[in-house]
């Protein structure tokens, strides 16, 4: 007898948790210590976090191709705060502090920082913190300390408000967002098995120095150290035990000893998830694909969104354009997106990540972030930076609007002509203009237009005009009227043009087909392939716009289902091929089997099955258009900024829990939350309860 489907947010989360590969309970996750409130200079926390992640990634991995042109932390930051009451305030300092002594404030140097004595409310404290020797300028005060109105300035810039970052005795960018202890138990071939991948450090008892190897597969854990991607150096713990110098991304662990394998505790690094999303349906395989996508994404959310937990453990702007969409449905973690945009969007020189199209993806991601997470303050705060960022890219555009980026010396070594990457396995021809790149450029310009329009910035008009020029050029020089689709290159010979799936699905996503996707374009998206799960996810989202919902579900079952069957419980950098699925880059275990850019089903499944989509920033207006197809039921919890948006579709009935601050737009009517809206897909208007007038059933 079939189980009753879950209908409430709590029921749905329990249903999903029971089917998740996650080997720990959420209640067991210990958040990072929050005894102190730390302040950094404007935009400095994300840059400090990025610098630490990059250094850790290079130290932990043998093979890293990550350009080091990212932004750098300021050497000196000025801080200012206003006393809210009389009293003594200890200040933890990262770096060296020079205090401007004012009336109403006495200062004494103490171990690790300063002690301020405030004689009364209104006293102003100003000090400059200089970094050095690895220290990032930052200050921490106890929670509830009698200091408010914090501001900071860099290099004489105007004072700007700065947000607090909870932490402990050391600056929080140095610590993971949370930890949880899991157990690796005896498994196959003499290795220990956590049950699913984790990023963490094994904790071993006192004794002789152990020799460890680990992997996302049993074969990798059993391999010689020299063949592995990650270094396994060990260090002593204070109690005489052992752990690894660096966190390991693994599921399987081998401890080389003469004794029989015994369970080992692993201290895993993972962010707390206070209000995660959930998706389930009557096809348990699709449900498990969704839960594996959610868990893949959660493991990679380490303050910034990393590419993978084994390698490279680096943040990439293109990858994040996809993971932001998945995050909106799976985690609802706005901070990891916002910090990633700030950290990556300020390269010291050249393109973001040394890749021309990753600078372009950065703009797309910024726009998607505001749409899905509703951070209007981000758009206001970043408007001038976005305008200057686009202006720098536009230097590479001709009079026809075509984006022809110059190669970046020292950029990403695996990119093609003009430091363009697009995707693994996609070879671009030298001296030609790839239509796919121009589609992405057009999409980015529209994204910049929307971002700046939100902030009332006049640059919106300039980039809208350039987008119009690019679109006009594309329609004249890349459209194949006889085939009814886009070519792979500008000015291509229609007789020899390839199916060009990238150009066609990016054209759909860029908005070049607002009145419906032509059959030729849809056919090109189906005929060709997009090699990695990253670009495959975008192709499937474009197919949804073409109305191919059943085809999308079939591809999710086929592509992600194959990875689910093969293990280790998370999704891969490159899809399963049926051959040696561990090899990549010419290295036996080069493929990452837990890669954030493979988490696309977290967004695709709710969109394909339930038609859940924001129509305005922060889901303040949204639509729901279920298409169950061969499914008996489906349900989703979307953790939107104002609360849980819950949709349940079963047979011909649909129920939507509309949270406060949002509105469901459907069939010419608008239902504002909080409300529960119910309707039949066969007949009759909606019934609205709880915050609305109860209408006809």
C-alpha positions in Angstrom: 0.0 0.0 0.0 1.6 3.4 -1.0 2.6 5.8 1.7 0.6 9.0 2.2 2.7 11.8 0.7 4.1 14.6 3.0 2.0 17.7 3.0 3.5 20.1 5.6 7.0 21.6 5.6 8.0 19.5 8.7 6.7 16.3 7.1 8.5 17.0 3.9 11.8 17.7 5.5 11.5 14.5 7.5 10.7 12.6 4.3 13.7 14.0 2.5 16.0 13.5 5.5 15.1 9.8 5.6 16.3 9.4 2.0 19.3 11.7 2.1 22.9 10.3 2.0 23.8 12.7 4.8 25.5 10.6 7.5 24.7 12.9 10.4 21.7 14.6 12.1 21.3 18.4 11.6 20.9 18.7 15.4 24.4 17.4 15.9 26.1 20.1 13.9 28.0 22.5 16.2 28.1 26.1 14.7 31.3 28.1 14.8 31.9 29.7 18.2 30.1 33.0 18.5 31.3 34.6 21.7 32.7 37.6 20.0 31.4 40.0 17.3 34.1 40.6 14.8 34.3 43.5 12.3 36.4 43.7 9.2 36.9 46.5 6.7 34.3 47.0 4.0 34.3 43.9 1.8 37.3 42.5 3.6 35.8 39.4 5.3 35.0 37.7 1.9 38.5 38.5 0.6 40.1 37.2 3.8 38.1 34.0 3.6 39.0 33.6 -0.1 42.7 34.1 0.7 42.6 31.4 3.4 40.7 29.0 1.2 43.1 29.5 -1.7 46.2 28.9 0.5 44.6 25.9 2.1 43.7 24.5 -1.3 47.2 24.8 -2.6 48.6 23.3 0.6 46.3 20.3 0.6 46.2 19.3 -3.0 48.9 18.1 -5.4 47.4 19.4 -8.6 45.7 22.9 -8.6 45.2 25.1 -11.6 43.8 28.2 -9.9 44.9 31.7 -11.0 46.1 33.8 -8.1 44.8 37.0 -9.5 42.1 37.3 -6.9 41.6 40.5 -4.8 43.9 41.0 -1.8 43.0 42.1 1.8 43.9 45.7 2.7 46.9 46.0 4.9 45.4 48.7 7.1 41.8 49.5 8.1 40.4 52.3 10.3 37.6 51.5 12.6 35.2 53.8 14.5 32.5 53.0 17.1 30.3 55.0 19.5 29.9 54.0 23.2 26.3 53.2 24.1 27.0 53.2 27.9 29.8 53.6 30.4 31.9 50.5 31.1 34.9 48.4 30.2 35.1 46.7 26.8 37.8 44.2 25.9 38.8 44.3 22.2 40.4 41.4 20.5 42.7 42.6 17.7 44.0 40.8 14.6 47.1 42.8 13.7 48.4 45.9 15.5 46.1 48.6 16.8 46.9 52.3 17.0 44.2 54.1 19.0 43.3 57.8 18.6 42.8 58.8 22.3 39.6 61.0 22.7 37.8 62.4 25.7 35.7 59.8 27.4 37.9 56.9 26.4 40.9 55.3 28.2 42.9 52.6 26.5 45.1 49.9 28.0 47.1 47.3 26.0 46.3 43.7 27.1 47.3 40.3 25.8 45.7 39.8 22.4 44.3 43.3 22.1 43.0 46.3 24.1 40.9 47.2 27.0 38.7 50.3 26.5 37.3 52.2 29.5 34.3 54.2 28.4 33.1 57.0 30.7 29.7 57.4 29.2 27.4 57.0 26.2 28.4 59.0 23.1 32.1 58.6 23.4 33.8 57.9 20.1 36.4 55.3 19.7 38.7 55.4 16.6 41.6 53.1 15.9 43.6 51.9 13.0 44.5 48.2 12.7 47.5 47.1 10.6 47.9 43.5 9.4 51.0 41.7 8.7 52.6 38.3 9.4 49.5 36.6 8.0 47.1 38.7 10.2 44.0 40.3 8.6 43.0 43.7 10.1 39.9 42.9 12.2 38.6 43.5 15.7 36.3 41.5 17.9 34.3 42.5 21.0 32.1 40.5 23.3 28.4 40.0 22.3 26.4 42.9 23.8 29.5 45.1 24.4 28.7 48.8 24.9 29.8 49.9 21.4 27.6 50.6 18.5 27.4 52.4 15.1 30.5 50.6 13.9 32.0 51.9 10.7 35.3 51.3 8.9 37.4 52.9 6.1 40.3 51.9 3.9 43.0 54.2 2.5 41.1 57.4 3.4 37.8 56.3 1.9 34.6 57.5 3.5 33.4 55.7 6.6 31.1 52.8 5.8 28.9 50.7 8.1 30.3 47.2 8.6 28.4 44.1 9.6 29.4 41.8 12.5 30.7 38.3 11.9 30.3 36.0 14.8 33.4 34.2 16.0 35.6 33.1 18.8 39.1 34.1 20.0 40.4 34.2 16.5 39.0 35.9 13.4 36.1 33.8 12.0 37.5 33.6 8.5 40.0 31.2 9.8 37.4 28.6 11.0 34.9 26.4 9.3 31.2 27.4 9.6 30.4 24.4 11.7 31.5 20.9 12.6 30.0 17.5 13.3 31.5 14.2 14.4 30.8 11.2 12.2 32.1 7.7 12.4 34.0 5.8 9.7 33.2 2.1 10.3 34.8 -1.1 8.8 33.8 -1.4 5.2 34.8 -3.2 2.0 38.4 -4.3 1.3 39.7 -3.4 4.7 38.9 0.3 4.4 36.7 2.4 6.7 33.5 3.9 5.4 31.8 7.1 6.6 28.7 6.1 4.6 28.8 9.2 2.3 31.5 11.8 1.5 32.5 14.4 4.1 35.1 17.1 4.3 36.9 16.5 7.6 39.8 15.3 9.7 40.1 11.7 11.2 40.8 11.7 14.9 43.1 8.8 15.8 44.1 7.6 19.3 47.7 8.0 20.7 50.2 5.5 19.4 52.7 5.2 16.6 52.4 7.7 13.8 49.7 6.4 11.5 49.8 6.2 7.7 46.6 7.3 6.1 45.1 7.3 2.6 41.6 8.3 1.7 39.3 8.6 -1.3 35.9 9.2 -2.7 36.1 5.5 -3.9 37.5 2.3 -2.4 40.0 2.1 -5.2 41.3 5.6 -4.4 41.6 4.9 -0.7 43.6 1.7 -1.4 46.0 3.4 -3.9 49.5 4.5 -3.3 49.8 8.0 -1.8 51.7 9.3 -4.9 48.6 8.6 -7.0 46.2 10.6 -4.8 45.0 14.1 -5.3 45.2 15.1 -1.6 48.2 15.1 0.8 47.8 13.0 3.9 50.3 14.5 6.3 49.5 13.9 10.0 50.1 16.0 13.1 49.9 15.2 16.8 46.9 16.4 18.9 47.4 17.8 22.4 46.3 14.4 23.9 49.0 12.5 21.9 46.5 11.4 19.3 46.8 12.1 15.6 44.9 13.9 12.9 45.6 15.2 9.4 47.2 18.5 8.7 44.5 19.4 6.2 40.9 18.4 6.0 40.3 15.5 3.6 37.4 15.2 1.1 36.5 11.5 1.2 34.1 8.7 2.0 36.6 5.8 2.4 39.6 5.9 4.8 42.5 3.4 5.0 44.6 3.4 8.2 47.7 1.3 7.6 48.2 -0.8 10.7 48.7 -4.5 11.6 45.5 -4.4 13.7 42.0 -5.1 12.3 40.2 -2.0 11.2 38.2 -0.3 13.9 35.8 2.7 13.8 37.4 6.1 13.6 35.8 9.4 14.5 35.9 12.1 11.8 35.4 15.7 12.6 33.6 16.9 9.5 33.3 20.6 8.5 29.8 21.6 7.5 27.6 24.6 7.7 24.5 24.5 9.9 21.2 24.4 8.0 18.5 26.1 10.1 15.8 26.0 7.4 16.8 23.8 4.5 14.6 23.2 1.4 13.1 19.9 0.5 11.6 18.2 -2.6 10.0 14.8 -2.8 7.7 13.0 -5.3 6.2 9.5 -5.9 9.2 8.5 -7.9 11.6 7.7 -5.1 14.6 7.7 -7.5 13.9 11.4 -8.3 13.6 12.1 -4.6 16.9 10.5 -3.9 18.5 12.4 -6.8 17.3 15.7 -5.2 18.6 14.8 -1.8 22.0 13.8 -3.2 22.1 17.2 -5.0 21.3 19.0 -1.8 23.9 17.1 0.2 26.5 17.7 -2.6 25.9 21.4 -2.4 25.9 21.5 1.4 29.3 19.9 1.6 30.8 22.5 -0.8 29.3 25.4 1.1 32.3 26.2 3.3 31.9 29.9 3.8 32.3 30.4 0.1 30.9 27.8 -2.4 33.8 25.5 -3.3 34.0 23.6 -6.5 34.6 20.2 -4.8 35.6 18.9 -1.4 38.5 16.8 -2.6 39.9 19.1 -5.3 40.4 21.9 -6.0 38.5 23.3 -3.0 38.4 26.6 -4.8 35.6 29.1 -5.6 34.9 29.6 -9.3 32.4 32.3 -10.6 31.0 30.2 -13.4 30.3 27.2 -11.1 28.6 29.6 -8.7 26.1 30.8 -11.2 24.6 27.3 -11.2 25.0 26.6 -7.5 23.2 29.8 -6.6 20.0 28.5 -8.3 20.4 25.1 -6.5 21.1 26.9 -3.2 17.8 28.9 -3.5 15.8 25.6 -3.4 18.1 23.4 -1.3 19.7 25.5 1.4 18.4 29.1 1.4 22.0 30.2 2.3 22.2 33.8 1.0 25.4 34.6 2.8 27.5 32.1 1.0 26.4 33.6 -2.3 26.8 37.3 -1.3 30.3 36.7 0.2 31.3 34.7 -3.0 30.2 37.5 -5.2 32.2 40.1 -3.2 35.2 37.9 -3.0 35.4 36.9 -6.6 34.2 40.1 -8.1 37.3 42.1 -7.2 40.2 40.5 -9.1 43.5 42.2 -8.6 43.9 42.2 -12.4 42.4 40.5 -15.4 39.3 38.4 -15.5 37.6 36.6 -12.6 39.4 33.3 -12.1 41.5 34.3 -15.0 38.7 33.3 -17.4 36.9 35.8 -19.6 33.5 34.1 -19.5 33.7 33.7 -15.7 33.7 37.5 -15.4 30.6 37.3 -17.6 29.0 34.6 -15.4 29.7 36.8 -12.3 27.3 39.3 -13.7 24.6 36.7 -14.4 25.1 35.3 -10.9 24.8 38.7 -9.2 21.4 39.3 -10.9 20.2 35.8 -10.1 21.2 36.3 -6.5 19.1 39.4 -6.1 16.1 37.7 -7.8 16.2 34.5 -5.8 17.4 35.9 -2.4 15.9 39.4 -2.5 19.0 41.2 -1.3 18.1 44.7 -2.4 20.9 46.1 -0.2 23.4 44.2 -2.3 22.2 45.8 -5.5 22.4 49.3 -3.9 25.8 48.6 -2.4 27.4 47.1 -5.4 25.8 49.2 -8.2 28.9 51.4 -8.9 31.2 48.5 -8.8 29.0 46.5 -11.2 28.9 49.5 -13.6 32.7 49.8 -13.5 33.1 46.0 -13.8 30.9 45.9 -17.0 32.8 49.0 -18.4 36.0 47.1 -18.1 34.6 44.1 -19.9 33.1 46.3 -22.6 36.6 47.5 -23.6 36.7 44.1 -25.4 33.5 44.7 -27.4 33.6 46.0 -30.9 31.3 48.5 -32.5 29.0 45.6 -33.3 28.9 44.7 -29.6 30.7 41.4 -30.1 32.8 40.4 -27.1 36.3 39.5 -28.2 38.3 39.2 -25.0 42.1 39.5 -25.0 44.0 36.5 -23.6 45.1 37.0 -19.9 48.7 36.2 -19.2 48.8 34.0 -16.2 45.1 33.2 -16.5 43.4 29.8 -16.3 45.8 27.4 -18.1 43.0 25.2 -19.6 41.0 28.0 -21.2 40.9 28.5 -25.0 41.4 31.5 -27.3 40.8 34.8 -25.5 40.9 33.1 -22.1 37.5 31.7 -22.9 36.6 28.4 -21.2 32.8 27.8 -21.6 33.0 24.0 -20.7 35.3 21.0 -20.5 35.6 19.2 -23.8 34.4 22.2 -25.9 37.2 23.2 -28.2 36.9 26.7 -29.7 38.3 27.7 -33.1 41.0 30.4 -33.1 40.0 33.6 -34.9 36.2 32.9 -34.9 33.5 34.4 -32.7 31.7 31.7 -30.8 27.9 32.4 -30.7 27.6 30.8 -27.3 30.0 33.4 -25.8 28.0 36.2 -27.4 24.7 34.7 -26.0 26.3 34.7 -22.5 27.6 38.2 -23.0 24.1 39.4 -24.0 22.7 37.7 -20.9 25.3 39.3 -18.7 24.5 42.8 -20.1 20.8 42.3 -19.4 21.7 41.1 -15.9 23.8 44.3 -15.4 20.9 46.4 -16.7 18.5 44.8 -14.2 21.0 45.1 -11.3 21.6 48.8 -12.0 18.0 49.6 -12.6 17.1 48.2 -9.2 19.6 50.8 -7.7 18.4 53.6 -9.9 21.9 53.8 -11.5 22.1 55.6 -14.8 24.5 52.9 -16.2 21.4 50.7 -16.7 20.6 52.6 -19.9 24.1 52.2 -21.3 24.3 48.5 -20.9 20.7 48.0 -22.2 21.8 49.8 -25.4 24.9 47.6 -25.7 22.7 44.4 -25.1 20.4 45.6 -27.9 23.4 46.0 -30.2 24.7 42.5 -29.4 21.3 41.0 -29.9 20.9 42.7 -33.3 24.3 41.4 -34.4 23.4 37.9 -33.3 20.1 37.9 -35.2 21.9 39.1 -38.3 25.0 37.0 -38.2 24.3 33.9 -36.1 20.7 33.0 -36.9 20.1 30.2 -39.5 16.7 31.0 -40.9 16.5 27.8 -43.0 17.2 25.6 -39.9 15.3 27.8 -37.5 18.2 27.8 -35.0 21.4 29.5 -34.0 24.8 28.7 -35.5 27.9 27.8 -33.5 29.9 30.8 -34.8 29.0 34.2 -36.2 29.0 34.2 -40.0 28.9 30.4 -40.1 28.1 28.5 -43.3 24.6 27.1 -42.9 25.5 24.0 -44.8 28.3 23.0 -42.4 27.2 24.5 -39.1 27.0 22.0 -36.2 23.9 21.6 -34.0 25.4 24.2 -31.6 23.6 23.2 -28.4 25.5 25.7 -26.3 24.6 28.7 -28.5 21.0 27.6 -28.6 20.3 26.9 -24.9 22.2 30.1 -23.9 20.1 32.0 -26.4 17.0 30.8 -24.6 18.4 31.7 -21.2 19.5 35.1 -22.4 15.9 35.9 -23.3 16.3 35.9 -27.1 13.1 33.9 -27.5 10.5 35.7 -25.3 7.6 34.6 -27.4 8.4 30.9 -27.4 11.3 28.6 -28.3 11.3 27.7 -32.0 11.3 24.0 -32.9 14.8 24.2 -34.5 16.3 25.7 -31.3 14.6 23.0 -29.1 15.8 20.3 -31.5 19.4 21.6 -31.3 19.3 21.5 -27.5 18.1 17.9 -27.6 20.5 16.8 -30.4 23.7 18.1 -29.1 25.3 17.5 -25.7 26.7 19.7 -23.0 29.5 17.7 -21.4 29.6 18.6 -17.7 26.7 18.5 -15.2 27.3 22.3 -15.0 26.3 23.1 -18.5 23.9 20.2 -18.8 21.8 21.8 -16.0 21.6 25.1 -17.9 20.6 23.2 -21.0 17.8 21.4 -19.1 16.5 24.7 -17.7 16.3 26.0 -21.3 14.5 22.9 -22.3 11.9 23.6 -19.6 11.3 27.0 -21.3 10.7 25.0 -24.5 8.0 22.9 -22.7 10.0 19.7 -22.7 9.3 18.8 -19.1 9.1 15.0 -19.6 12.3 15.0 -21.6 14.0 16.9 -18.8 12.9 14.4 -16.2 14.1 11.6 -18.4 17.6 13.2 -18.7 17.8 13.8 -14.9 17.0 10.2 -14.3 19.6 9.0 -16.9 22.5 11.4 -16.1 22.2 11.9 -12.4 20.7 8.5 -11.8 23.9 6.9 -13.2 26.0 8.9 -10.8 23.6 8.0 -7.9 23.9 4.3 -8.8 27.7 4.4 -9.0 28.2 6.3 -5.7 29.6 7.6 -3.5 26.3 9.4 -2.7 27.2 12.8 -4.1 27.4 14.2 -7.7 30.4 14.5 -9.9 32.5 17.0 -11.8 31.9 15.1 -15.0 29.0 12.7 -15.7 29.3 8.9 -15.7 30.5 7.5 -19.0 30.4 3.8 -18.3 34.2 3.6 -18.5 36.8 4.6 -16.0 34.8 7.2 -14.1 37.5 8.0 -11.6 40.0 9.3 -14.1 40.2 13.0 -15.3 43.0 15.3 -16.4 45.1 12.3 -17.2 45.3 11.3 -13.5 43.8 8.1 -12.0 41.7 9.8 -9.4 41.5 13.3 -10.9 37.7 13.4 -11.1 35.9 15.1 -8.2 32.9 13.0 -7.1 31.4 15.7 -4.9 31.2 18.8 -7.1 28.9 21.8 -6.5 28.3 22.4 -10.2 26.6 19.0 -10.3 23.8 20.1 -7.9 21.5 21.3 -10.7 18.6 18.9 -9.9 18.0 20.8 -6.7 16.5 23.6 -8.8 15.5 21.6 -11.9 13.2 19.1 -10.3 11.0 21.7 -8.4 10.9 23.8 -11.6 10.1 20.9 -13.9 7.5 19.2 -11.8 5.9 21.9 -9.8 6.6 25.0 -12.0 7.8 27.0 -8.9 9.4 30.2 -10.1 10.0 33.7 -8.6 8.5 36.5 -10.7 10.0 39.3 -8.5 13.0 39.7 -6.2 13.0 37.6 -3.1 9.9 35.6 -4.3 7.8 38.6 -3.4 5.7 37.4 -6.4 5.9 33.8 -7.6 4.1 31.3 -9.8 3.2 27.7 -9.5 2.3 25.6 -12.5 2.5 21.8 -11.7 3.1 19.3 -14.4 3.1 15.9 -12.7 3.4 13.9 -15.9 3.7 10.3 -14.9 4.1 11.2 -11.2 1.2 10.6 -8.7 2.3 13.5 -6.4 5.1 15.9 -5.7 5.8 18.5 -3.0 8.5 21.1 -2.3 9.5 23.4 0.5 11.4 26.5 -0.8 13.2 28.4 2.0 12.4 31.9 0.6 13.6 34.9 2.6 10.3 35.5 4.3 9.5 31.9 5.3 8.7 28.5 3.9 6.9 28.4 0.6 5.2 24.9 0.4 3.6 23.4 -2.7 1.9 20.0 -2.8 0.4 18.6 -6.0 -1.5 15.3 -5.8 -3.6 14.0 -8.6 -5.7 17.0 -9.8 -5.4 19.0 -6.5 -2.8 21.6 -5.7 -2.2 23.3 -2.3 0.2 26.2 -1.9 1.2 27.7 1.5 2.0 31.3 0.7 4.3 32.9 3.3 3.9 36.4 4.6 5.5 39.0 2.3 4.9 37.0 -0.8 2.1 36.7 -3.4 1.1 33.8 -5.6 0.3 34.9 -9.1 -2.0 32.5 -11.0 -4.7 32.6 -13.7 -5.1 36.4 -13.5 -5.4 36.6 -9.7 -2.9 37.4 -6.9 -3.2 35.8 -3.5 -1.1 37.5 -0.8 0.4 35.6 2.1 0.1 34.4 4.7 -2.5 32.2 3.1 -3.2 28.7 2.0 -4.4 28.5 -1.6 -6.0 25.4 -3.1 -7.3 24.5 -6.5 -8.1 21.7 -8.9 -6.2 21.4 -12.1 -9.3 20.3 -13.8 -11.9 22.9 -12.9 -12.9 25.7 -10.6 -11.2 28.8 -9.1 -8.9 28.7 -6.1 -9.9 28.5 -2.4 -8.0 30.9 -0.2 -7.8 30.4 3.6 -5.7 32.0 6.3 -5.1 35.6 5.3 -7.6 35.7 2.4 -11.2 35.3 1.7 -12.3 31.6 1.4 -13.5 31.3 -2.2 -15.1 28.6 -4.2 -13.6 25.1 -3.9 
